[in-house]
Amino acid sequence: MDIANTVKPDEGRSFSLQAEIIRQIQTNDGQTPCYATSASKQCDKKECGWRQDCFEEVRERG
């Protein structure tokens, strides 16, 4: 599957393309599409491979 071609960023949202792609992967894997949605480091998904990047994305979005 070509994820890059299935992701359609919603207008009105300011997520980066990276965030949109990761959220689509999470959805496709049956997970909650939560990448870059935490307002603080209150994430309980300690095993997530995107955890550090997620927090950086949130920080950048400010």
C-alpha positions as CSV (number, residue, x, y, z in Angstrom):
1,M,0.0,0.0,0.0
2,D,1.3,3.5,-0.9
3,I,0.5,5.4,2.3
4,A,1.7,8.7,0.9
5,N,-1.0,8.6,-1.7
6,T,-3.8,7.6,0.7
7,V,-3.2,10.4,3.2
8,K,-5.4,13.4,2.5
9,P,-4.6,16.2,5.1
10,D,-7.8,17.8,6.3
11,E,-8.1,21.5,5.5
12,G,-8.2,23.6,8.6
13,R,-5.7,21.5,10.5
14,S,-2.1,22.5,10.8
15,F,-0.6,19.0,11.1
16,S,2.6,18.5,9.1
17,L,2.6,15.9,6.4
18,Q,4.6,13.6,8.7
19,A,1.9,13.8,11.3
20,E,-0.8,13.0,8.8
21,I,1.1,10.0,7.4
22,I,1.8,8.6,10.9
23,R,-1.9,9.1,11.9
24,Q,-3.0,7.2,8.8
25,I,-0.6,4.4,9.6
26,Q,-1.9,4.3,13.2
27,T,-5.5,4.1,11.8
28,N,-4.6,1.4,9.3
29,D,-3.0,-0.6,12.1
30,G,-6.2,-0.4,14.2
31,Q,-4.7,2.0,16.7
32,T,-6.0,5.4,17.8
33,P,-4.6,8.1,15.5
34,C,-3.1,10.1,18.3
35,Y,0.2,11.2,16.9
36,A,0.9,14.8,17.9
37,T,-2.4,15.3,19.7
38,S,-1.1,15.3,23.3
39,A,-0.9,18.8,24.8
40,S,1.7,17.5,27.3
41,K,3.9,14.5,28.0
42,Q,0.8,12.7,29.4
43,C,1.0,9.9,26.9
44,D,0.5,6.4,28.2
45,K,1.8,4.6,25.1
46,K,5.3,4.0,26.4
47,E,6.0,1.4,23.6
48,C,5.1,3.7,20.7
49,G,7.9,4.0,18.1
50,W,6.9,7.6,17.4
51,R,6.8,8.7,21.0
52,Q,9.8,11.1,21.0
53,D,8.9,12.5,17.5
54,C,5.3,13.0,18.7
55,F,6.3,15.2,21.6
56,E,8.7,17.2,19.3
57,E,5.8,17.7,16.8
58,V,3.5,18.9,19.6
59,R,6.3,21.3,20.8
60,E,6.8,22.7,17.3
61,R,3.1,23.3,16.8
62,G,3.1,25.1,20.1
